[in-house]
Amino acid sequence: MKENAFGAPELMSMTTDTWTMRSDEEPFFRDGVVQALIATKPMQRLGRIGFLGAIDYVRKGSGASPDRRRHNRLEHSLGVAKLAERYSDLVGMTQKDRNLVLAAALLHDIGHGPLSHTLEPVFEEKFGINHHKASRDIIRGESMLGAEIRTVLQEFSVDPEQVIALIDGENVNQYSFLFSSPLNLDTLEGITRCRAFVGPRAAFGSPITLVERMAENSKFLQNDYDAFWQLKHNVYNLFINARLGRVFDTVAQTYMRAQIDSFSKDDFLKTEVDLKRGHKQLFAMFRKIIDGTKRARDELPTEWMEICVEIKDRNFFIAHDFSLSDPACINERYRQSKEVRTTTLDDLLS
């Protein structure tokens, strides 16, 4: 498992360089609503929430380049807001629309919990909480994290309910497609960031470039969007849903279920620093997995091996019958399918 940890050699052929936002960079946002939101405790908390979940711990966290460090949800959120900022600059949004779009871009992941999507299924199963619900509560000022976000939005005359609706993909205004389209800002930034994490070559193109083309309706270059959709398929199937990622997720979820009495609903709004402090054994298990399959088999609890777990297979494909003649065709051309099946940790480690 160590020699080819990601199982994603095909991703390495995608060579074009790109930029990914780091949380220790000066973000250079000029809009007051963005500056005020970044300074809040709920936003700063995202700097201590990993971007990829358990598989982040393949990296030790050192190094400046994207493939030598862990990424976090704050970096990703800043990156999505940067894409929104660039788009709004090019199309000349009104300040009212701009504030709404930038706030939604920055806050779209505000409710993510420790280990992100990895532990979320167990939190939802046991405590009825997920990042969608947590995000709505935070934006409305109804969570244990306080009312800072709602207060900032009100200060800049941004309706929290419209922010929530935009994040949820509802048709709020003419810019709703930036969040609801298959080629949405979150996906453009997130998939590019995932590719940058895999290896020393950075990701497909630049999400900024694609956003610029979105803003220029006469320049919808189908080949670029097709290439990005293929990248998304490869990132999911060669990396996120590859064997290593599924082993990490399965071990973390099984651990949480076995130790559920030591978890509470409130843990979802804490940080990974808090999680590590209280569950050192889980992170020790991650190191054993990286050390190799044999050690993981020898040291993980034997009874975990035959527990059935659900995994999702996702395929992203292009419907070639639909030409990308205008933005409305994006939903028709770029499709996905999901299939749920069961497996065991024993099979995943085989």
LINURDA-V525536 format. One record per residue. N is the residue number from 0. PHI is phi in degrees with one decimal (none if undefined). Layout:
# LINURDA-V525536
n=N phi=PHI
n=N phi=PHI
This chain:
# LINURDA-V525536
n=0 phi=none
n=1 phi=-68.7
n=2 phi=-63.7
n=3 phi=-134.5
n=4 phi=-56.4
n=5 phi=-92.3
n=6 phi=60.0
n=7 phi=-133.0
n=8 phi=-62.7
n=9 phi=-65.7
n=10 phi=-66.8
n=11 phi=-69.8
n=12 phi=-79.6
n=13 phi=-88.0
n=14 phi=-103.4
n=15 phi=-62.8
n=16 phi=-76.4
n=17 phi=-151.5
n=18 phi=-109.6
n=19 phi=-130.0
n=20 phi=-69.5
n=21 phi=-101.7
n=22 phi=-73.7
n=23 phi=-95.5
n=24 phi=-86.1
n=25 phi=-71.2
n=26 phi=-71.7
n=27 phi=56.6
n=28 phi=-91.7
n=29 phi=-93.6
n=30 phi=-77.9
n=31 phi=-60.1
n=32 phi=-64.8
n=33 phi=-70.2
n=34 phi=-58.6
n=35 phi=-67.9
n=36 phi=-67.6
n=37 phi=-59.3
n=38 phi=-77.3
n=39 phi=-75.9
n=40 phi=-62.8
n=41 phi=-60.0
n=42 phi=-71.5
n=43 phi=-63.4
n=44 phi=-56.6
n=45 phi=-64.4
n=46 phi=-69.1
n=47 phi=-117.7
n=48 phi=-122.3
n=49 phi=-63.6
n=50 phi=-77.1
n=51 phi=-101.5
n=52 phi=89.3
n=53 phi=-61.1
n=54 phi=-67.7
n=55 phi=-53.8
n=56 phi=-81.7
n=57 phi=-65.2
n=58 phi=-93.4
n=59 phi=-83.9
n=60 phi=96.9
n=61 phi=-98.3
n=62 phi=98.0
n=63 phi=-92.3
n=64 phi=-73.1
n=65 phi=-59.0
n=66 phi=-88.6
n=67 phi=-118.8
n=68 phi=-149.3
n=69 phi=-81.4
n=70 phi=-105.2
n=71 phi=-133.5
n=72 phi=-70.0
n=73 phi=-68.6
n=74 phi=-55.8
n=75 phi=-61.7
n=76 phi=-63.7
n=77 phi=-63.6
n=78 phi=-63.6
n=79 phi=-64.3
n=80 phi=-64.0
n=81 phi=-63.8
n=82 phi=-64.6
n=83 phi=-63.4
n=84 phi=-62.1
n=85 phi=-63.6
n=86 phi=-62.4
n=87 phi=-65.3
n=88 phi=-60.7
n=89 phi=-73.8
n=90 phi=-94.8
n=91 phi=66.3
n=92 phi=-61.3
n=93 phi=-66.1
n=94 phi=-62.2
n=95 phi=-62.7
n=96 phi=-65.6
n=97 phi=-60.6
n=98 phi=-59.5
n=99 phi=-65.7
n=100 phi=-65.0
n=101 phi=-66.2
n=102 phi=-63.5
n=103 phi=-64.6
n=104 phi=-61.7
n=105 phi=-71.5
n=106 phi=-98.3
n=107 phi=-62.2
n=108 phi=-114.1
n=109 phi=-59.4
n=110 phi=-96.1
n=111 phi=-65.8
n=112 phi=-101.9
n=113 phi=-55.0
n=114 phi=60.8
n=115 phi=49.2
n=116 phi=-67.4
n=117 phi=-62.7
n=118 phi=-90.9
n=119 phi=-56.3
n=120 phi=-58.5
n=121 phi=-75.7
n=122 phi=-58.9
n=123 phi=-69.7
n=124 phi=-64.2
n=125 phi=-91.0
n=126 phi=-125.5
n=127 phi=68.5
n=128 phi=-121.9
n=129 phi=-142.2
n=130 phi=-71.0
n=131 phi=-66.9
n=132 phi=-65.6
n=133 phi=-61.8
n=134 phi=-62.8
n=135 phi=-61.2
n=136 phi=-64.2
n=137 phi=-65.9
n=138 phi=-64.5
n=139 phi=-81.9
n=140 phi=76.2
n=141 phi=-113.6
n=142 phi=-115.9
n=143 phi=-66.3
n=144 phi=-82.1
n=145 phi=92.5
n=146 phi=-111.1
n=147 phi=-56.2
n=148 phi=-63.2
n=149 phi=-60.5
n=150 phi=-61.6
n=151 phi=-63.3
n=152 phi=-60.4
n=153 phi=-64.6
n=154 phi=-59.8
n=155 phi=-102.0
n=156 phi=57.9
n=157 phi=-104.7
n=158 phi=-75.2
n=159 phi=-56.0
n=160 phi=-69.0
n=161 phi=-70.9
n=162 phi=-60.6
n=163 phi=-61.2
n=164 phi=-62.8
n=165 phi=-64.9
n=166 phi=-59.8
n=167 phi=-78.4
n=168 phi=83.9
n=169 phi=-79.5
n=170 phi=-83.3
n=171 phi=-89.1
n=172 phi=-156.0
n=173 phi=-67.6
n=174 phi=-103.2
n=175 phi=-60.8
n=176 phi=-62.2
n=177 phi=-62.3
n=178 phi=-113.7
n=179 phi=-100.5
n=180 phi=-69.5
n=181 phi=-54.3
n=182 phi=-99.4
n=183 phi=-84.2
n=184 phi=-61.6
n=185 phi=-59.9
n=186 phi=-65.4
n=187 phi=-58.1
n=188 phi=-71.7
n=189 phi=-67.3
n=190 phi=-67.1
n=191 phi=-62.1
n=192 phi=-65.3
n=193 phi=-58.3
n=194 phi=-62.7
n=195 phi=-64.8
n=196 phi=-72.8
n=197 phi=-70.9
n=198 phi=-158.3
n=199 phi=-64.3
n=200 phi=-81.3
n=201 phi=-78.4
n=202 phi=-90.4
n=203 phi=-58.5
n=204 phi=44.4
n=205 phi=-128.6
n=206 phi=-61.9
n=207 phi=-61.0
n=208 phi=-61.3
n=209 phi=-65.8
n=210 phi=-65.3
n=211 phi=-61.4
n=212 phi=-72.3
n=213 phi=-60.4
n=214 phi=-71.9
n=215 phi=-106.7
n=216 phi=-56.2
n=217 phi=-82.7
n=218 phi=-121.8
n=219 phi=-78.8
n=220 phi=-90.8
n=221 phi=-58.8
n=222 phi=-61.9
n=223 phi=-65.6
n=224 phi=-69.0
n=225 phi=-61.9
n=226 phi=-63.7
n=227 phi=-65.0
n=228 phi=-65.1
n=229 phi=-65.7
n=230 phi=-60.5
n=231 phi=-60.6
n=232 phi=-58.6
n=233 phi=-67.5
n=234 phi=-60.5
n=235 phi=-68.9
n=236 phi=-87.7
n=237 phi=-103.0
n=238 phi=-133.3
n=239 phi=-58.2
n=240 phi=-100.6
n=241 phi=-71.8
n=242 phi=-56.7
n=243 phi=-62.6
n=244 phi=-60.7
n=245 phi=-71.7
n=246 phi=-63.2
n=247 phi=-57.5
n=248 phi=-61.5
n=249 phi=-65.2
n=250 phi=-63.7
n=251 phi=-64.6
n=252 phi=-68.1
n=253 phi=-66.0
n=254 phi=-59.9
n=255 phi=-63.3
n=256 phi=-63.9
n=257 phi=-70.3
n=258 phi=-111.5
n=259 phi=-60.3
n=260 phi=-66.4
n=261 phi=-97.5
n=262 phi=-114.4
n=263 phi=-140.5
n=264 phi=-58.9
n=265 phi=-64.2
n=266 phi=-62.2
n=267 phi=-64.9
n=268 phi=-101.3
n=269 phi=-92.4
n=270 phi=-112.5
n=271 phi=-70.6
n=272 phi=-61.6
n=273 phi=-63.3
n=274 phi=-63.2
n=275 phi=-61.3
n=276 phi=-61.8
n=277 phi=-92.8
n=278 phi=-138.6
n=279 phi=-61.5
n=280 phi=-62.0
n=281 phi=-60.7
n=282 phi=-73.1
n=283 phi=-67.2
n=284 phi=-64.0
n=285 phi=-58.8
n=286 phi=-64.7
n=287 phi=-66.0
n=288 phi=-63.9
n=289 phi=-63.9
n=290 phi=-67.2
n=291 phi=137.6
n=292 phi=-59.6
n=293 phi=-62.1
n=294 phi=-64.2
n=295 phi=-61.7
n=296 phi=-62.8
n=297 phi=-71.2
n=298 phi=-108.7
n=299 phi=-76.1
n=300 phi=-54.7
n=301 phi=-58.3
n=302 phi=-68.0
n=303 phi=-73.2
n=304 phi=-61.9
n=305 phi=-103.8
n=306 phi=-69.8
n=307 phi=-76.7
n=308 phi=-128.2
n=309 phi=-91.6
n=310 phi=-128.8
n=311 phi=-111.7
n=312 phi=-97.6
n=313 phi=-125.8
n=314 phi=-123.6
n=315 phi=-115.3
n=316 phi=-135.6
n=317 phi=-106.2
n=318 phi=-87.3
n=319 phi=-68.6
n=320 phi=-68.5
n=321 phi=-105.8
n=322 phi=-80.8
n=323 phi=-86.0
n=324 phi=-86.0
n=325 phi=-158.8
n=326 phi=-56.6
n=327 phi=-64.6
n=328 phi=-79.9
n=329 phi=-57.6
n=330 phi=-64.9
n=331 phi=-83.6
n=332 phi=-79.5
n=333 phi=-104.7
n=334 phi=-120.5
n=335 phi=-148.8
n=336 phi=-135.1
n=337 phi=-129.0
n=338 phi=-137.0
n=339 phi=-101.0
n=340 phi=-141.4
n=341 phi=-109.2
n=342 phi=-150.9
n=343 phi=-129.2
n=344 phi=-61.6
n=345 phi=-59.8
n=346 phi=-66.0
n=347 phi=-66.5
n=348 phi=-88.4
n=349 phi=-73.0
